[in-house]
Amino acid sequence: MNERESEEAMLTLASKLKRDEGVKTGRSTGGPSDSSHRVSIRDRLLIKEVAELEANLPSTCKASFPDENKLHHFRLAVSPDEGYYQSGKFQFEIDVPEAYNMVPPKVKCLTRIWHPNIAETGEICLSLLREHSIDGTGWAPTRTLKEDFRNKVQDYIKHYAR
């Protein structure tokens, strides 16, 4: 998804939010007034967080959205420019559950790789991605995709890529 497509996806969801707010308050915004199309808290958070994430991704990472109206399901391509995995191309699938931000996103590595913290099936062992962790660095509702998730994943990649 290029920058223009990303902006259009944000506008599509932002328009949906505005339309749904009009339905909730009884004001018509010109769109369909079917109240069954409510936007979840997760989707409200993701509109802002995905825009911030994309704006702050390093040049070695690229997010893509198979369905522009489902910001809760996307892929992240990582191409490290240093360390053992330099020049590699790794695909990660991110699913943000309905209970986000009370629970962490589900992240899976789609590229077969040997890594001490990635299982053969692609599950990632990273305390940040756990609801409860022994070391106290697990997921918290104050975390966001941009601020914590992106920074921790970047640190993780850099630490283990050397």
C-alpha positions in Angstrom: 0.0 0.0 0.0 1.6 3.3 -1.0 1.2 6.6 0.9 -1.8 7.8 -1.2 -3.6 4.4 -0.7 -2.8 4.6 3.0 -4.3 8.1 3.3 -7.4 7.0 1.3 -7.9 4.0 3.7 -7.6 6.4 6.7 -10.1 8.7 5.1 -12.5 5.8 4.4 -12.4 4.8 8.1 -12.5 8.4 9.3 -15.6 9.0 7.1 -17.2 5.9 8.6 -16.5 7.1 12.1 -18.0 10.5 11.3 -21.1 8.9 9.8 -21.5 6.6 12.7 -21.2 9.5 15.2 -24.0 11.2 13.3 -26.2 8.1 13.6 -25.4 7.9 17.3 -26.3 11.5 18.0 -29.3 11.5 15.7 -27.7 13.8 13.1 -27.6 12.6 9.6 -24.3 13.0 7.7 -25.6 11.9 4.3 -24.6 8.3 4.6 -26.6 5.2 5.4 -28.2 5.3 8.9 -27.8 1.7 9.7 -26.7 1.7 13.4 -25.4 -1.9 13.1 -22.2 -0.5 11.5 -20.8 0.9 14.8 -17.0 1.4 14.9 -15.3 -0.4 17.8 -12.9 1.2 20.2 -10.1 -0.8 18.7 -10.9 0.6 15.2 -11.1 4.2 16.6 -7.6 3.7 18.2 -6.1 2.1 15.1 -7.1 4.9 12.8 -4.7 7.2 14.7 -2.1 4.6 15.7 -1.7 3.1 12.2 -1.1 6.6 10.7 1.5 7.3 13.4 3.1 3.9 12.9 3.5 4.3 9.2 4.8 7.9 9.5 7.5 6.6 11.9 8.6 3.3 10.4 12.3 3.1 9.6 13.2 2.7 5.9 13.9 -1.0 6.6 10.2 -1.7 7.4 7.0 -1.4 5.4 3.4 -2.0 6.5 0.8 -3.3 4.1 -2.9 -3.8 4.5 -4.6 -6.6 2.5 -8.0 -4.9 3.1 -7.9 -1.1 3.5 -11.0 -1.2 5.7 -9.5 -3.7 8.2 -6.7 -1.8 9.9 -6.7 -4.5 12.6 -5.1 -7.0 10.2 -1.8 -6.0 8.4 1.6 -7.2 7.5 5.0 -5.8 8.2 7.9 -6.4 6.0 11.3 -6.1 7.6 14.6 -6.0 5.7 17.5 -5.5 8.2 20.4 -3.4 6.9 22.9 -4.8 9.4 23.8 -7.9 11.4 23.3 -11.6 10.7 20.0 -11.0 8.9 21.2 -8.2 6.7 19.6 -8.2 3.3 17.0 -10.7 4.5 13.3 -10.1 3.9 11.0 -11.1 6.7 7.2 -10.9 6.7 5.2 -10.6 9.9 1.4 -10.8 10.2 -0.2 -8.6 12.8 -3.7 -9.1 14.1 -5.1 -6.7 16.5 -7.9 -8.4 18.6 -11.2 -6.7 19.3 -10.2 -6.3 23.0 -7.2 -4.1 22.0 -5.8 -2.1 23.8 -6.4 -4.2 26.9 -4.8 -7.2 25.2 -1.7 -7.1 22.9 -1.7 -7.5 19.1 -1.0 -11.1 17.9 2.2 -11.2 15.8 3.4 -14.1 13.7 6.5 -14.4 11.6 5.5 -15.7 8.1 9.1 -16.2 6.9 10.8 -19.4 7.9 13.8 -18.4 10.0 16.0 -19.8 12.7 15.8 -17.4 15.6 16.0 -18.2 19.3 12.7 -16.3 20.0 10.7 -17.4 16.9 9.2 -20.9 16.9 9.1 -23.1 13.7 5.4 -22.2 13.4 6.2 -18.5 13.5 5.0 -17.7 17.0 7.1 -15.0 18.6 8.3 -15.2 22.2 8.6 -11.6 23.3 7.4 -10.4 26.7 5.9 -7.3 25.2 3.4 -9.4 23.2 2.2 -11.2 26.3 -0.7 -10.0 28.5 1.1 -11.1 31.6 4.8 -11.5 31.9 7.1 -12.4 34.8 9.5 -9.6 34.1 6.9 -6.8 34.2 7.5 -5.7 30.6 4.3 -7.3 29.2 1.5 -5.5 27.4 -0.2 -2.7 29.1 -3.2 -0.6 28.0 -1.0 2.5 27.9 1.1 1.0 25.0 0.5 1.8 21.4 1.6 0.3 18.1 3.9 3.3 17.4 5.4 4.2 20.7 6.0 0.9 22.4 5.4 -1.9 19.9 7.5 -0.4 17.1 10.3 0.6 19.4 10.5 -2.8 21.2 10.4 -4.7 17.9 13.1 -2.5 16.5 15.3 -3.0 19.6 14.6 -6.8 19.4 15.6 -7.0 15.8 18.8 -5.0 16.3 19.8 -6.9 19.5 19.4 -10.3 17.9 20.6 -9.4 14.4 24.2 -8.9 15.6 
